Amino acid sequence: MKLLKDAHLLYINRIKRVCVHHVRSCSSIRFIKSKYACVFDKSAFNFSHQHRFFRTSAVSRGQIVQFKLSDIGEGITEVTVKEWYIKEGDSVSQFDSICEVQSDKASVTITSRYDGVIRKLHYNLDEIAYVGKPLVDIEIDASKGVAPEEDVVETPAMSHEEHTHQEIKGHKTLATPAVRRLAMENNIKLSEVIGTGKDNRILKEDILNFLAKQTGAILPPSPKAEIIAPLSKSETVPTAPKDKARKIPIPISRPIVFSGKDKTEPVTGFHKAMVKTMSAALKIPHFGYCDEIDLTHLVQLREELKPLAQSRGIKLSFMPFFIKAASLGLLQYPILNASLDESCQNVTYKASHNIGVAMDTEQGLIVPNVKNVQVSSIFEIASELNRLQALGSAGQLGTNDLTGGTFTLSNIGTIGGTYAKAVILPPEVAIGALGKIQVLPRFNGKGEVFKAQIMNVSWSADHRIIDGATMARFSNLWKSYLENPASMLLDLK
Amino acid sequence: MVLQSSFKSCLPLSCLLRTPRAGFGGTASGGLIIQSLSNDVYQNLAVEDWIHDHMNLENRHVLFLWRNSPAVVIGRHQNPWQECNLQLMRQKNIKLARRRSGGGTVYHDLGNINLTFFTARKKYERMENLKLVVKALKALRPQLNIHVTDRYDILLDGQYKISGTAAKLGRTTAYHHCTLLCNANKFLLSSVLKSPYKGLKSNATPSVPASVKNLFEEDPSLTCEMLLDAIAEEYATQHRIDHHITLIDPTDETVLPGINDKSKELQTWEWVYGKTPKFSVSTCFNMIYKDSVLDVKVDMDVKHGRIEACDIDLPQQWLPPALCSELVKSLTGSKFCPNETTALSSTLLRTCPQDYELHRKWNLLCENMTMLM
């Protein structure tokens, strides 16, 4: 109790200081006469004591006000509570949304008239609430000096007055009573302050910033840790010009208060499934193999074929070439299109080359696959890719498109990057990550420098059944097909 | 058909925000008629939000005219699964939007016009607005037999609904909007607004189905433009302002700062589906697998659009029980959404034993589950 008494005395001292400077101290006097002597201005307390833990134990016993449901209009007397925006124990400021009620096709947002803490919700969801009856109980922090409003009576005449009251209160310069008080105490005209809150409402930070600019000093941080911007360099105390020895000004450390809060969300649905898959993937011993591909010829070829594909209604990218070349490579190295069973006892060589293409969608990483690439032409692969991409962006890929893959290519280069370390997607045993195509100088056979279109590829493979040599040979074959596209013609089936 | 020329222009809304348009006669209240250049339902709903949040309607009334490309718009507290045929909408590429006002579900297309009457909160008066609309229509076509019901619908010939109403009240402002059927696709309207769902229990606001008719059917010479013009004319007369329609672009940040964020929010899954009041699904379906028909019973509780609890009752041993419980565990907490479920189930399949039969069964079950969403 002594602590509280000290705090109370501190506050009275502060008020006395205030009273010296300001004529309008009637509100302060009103406070001292208040029944609730235990209430104290938290900011004053914190300034002198820095004992933050006292905040929790010193529960401010404010006044509990029953906030009644005000008139909706059109003679409506009852509404259904459809959604609560707050729960018991939450702090609210004046004008914050409290709940959403519905009456006969009209949805009404009820906002708080007070600053305070919600102590009781009088209705559950889908219950009928009555106009003029209590909606919530709010505990008002009496130090804020808010006199409880007159009770709202059901007659429309009263509500008109209430609206007028609100208009006078906050029409042009919207500010809560606490903010108005702070401005008044510091002799600030609200009209000179720029409001940064909703509806250009003036917030406490705006007053503090205004003051900081005026006095060049930072006021003590309030318990509701607000963001106080560090002063710009021009306002720091300059070093004395005669002190030439000290060339580097010593930075004055300022308390930077950040009010951001950590946000924790559960991992659900698709992400939960990815966690499981990736955890299983990491059990596979990966090894990597990277190389550089000169796509100069392929770029030219694609330019020639693009209009032809367009005339058939298909957009031709580089992927169909990469996919087909991979399939041709898999024909020579079928172990890369295999699957190892859980007990690592058997290897299954898959007959179909269902090559997966990693896609970045709203959900995250989705890998639809092109089925039976081994018997598809490049044009067919291109049209299938178009279909999958359209479905992917619409979020309508089906189970059949998303399952049954045997080998995957990830064209991360469309977003950026050169080399990557891709994670194998079980039950596959290999994956390739393609970097972006860059124009780089290279030497040709005659020792001359020429402009080359270079792309990097990074393969990852399951070292339990794939060895480095196999991967390297596959990569070389794939590379040769792409560097010299004409050679693909020899082996196309 | 030569239309009554109404002076339309694109003026920055910001200058109109500050200076109320005084009518001739020097009346204190100003009025403003605006029309959207966009047919995107989300952008247009965002304009409503913007005006509601930012415009000073102390002494001003605003009429907002808009039309949308095919979309279904549900009320603030409604359940889309209960109100419309989501599968059909996905097939036909019909958008789903949730508005902030209450009321029931409507179908919009370019043959339907939307009118929003913005006023200060204390001047909120729906009946007056609807009477204005009726007056305008009668001035255009005196032979129309239309009247306003006490449910705030407008009926044609005493039985066909041509207009539905909804409203939103905020702290200082309010708006009342309504539809008006000129020549909408009635066939699509009735098929899309019929939900095939059975076994859904919810406290969401239900829609009241009604027989509808297009004004076009009554008088084929009527077009949407004529109706919009007539209503704007009547509004201008009643508020004693010029018959001047200001065109606005709902993507222009200079005129409507912050509007694009509002449109984006209206398109998020969390708003459209996540705001559905808590509901439960109790249904069963048949699966045909290799000459046998299987009965599957599914029970789910959905809150904020996410599956809170899930129970799948399958014939014994059809799927290994461990796998089945894995599916149930993964679905719990997941969005009640077909894409999410498909992505989830195909990803989970990667960690299952590689058995062709097993994969087929799993895919069959998951496909049926997604049909429920």
Interface residues (C-beta under 8 A of the other chain):
Chain A: I72 G73 E74 K82 E83 F95 E100 Q102 S103 D104 K105 A106 S107 V108 T109 T111 L125 D126 S159 H160 H163 Q166 E167 H171 K198 D199 P266 T268 G269 F270 K272 A273 M274 K276 T277 A280 S339 D341 E342 T348 Q363 G364 I366 G395 Q396 L397 G398 T399 N400 L402 T403 G404 L425 P426 P427
Chain B: D53 H54 E58 G75 R76 H77 R90 R100 S101 G102 G103 G104 R121 K122 Y124 E125 R126 Y152 T165 A166 A167 K168 L169 G170 R171 T172 A174 N203 T205 P277 R306 S330 L331 T332 G333 S334 K335 P338 N339 E340 T341 T342 A343 L344 S345 S346 T347 L348 L349 R350 T351 P353 Q354 H359 N363 C366 E367 T370
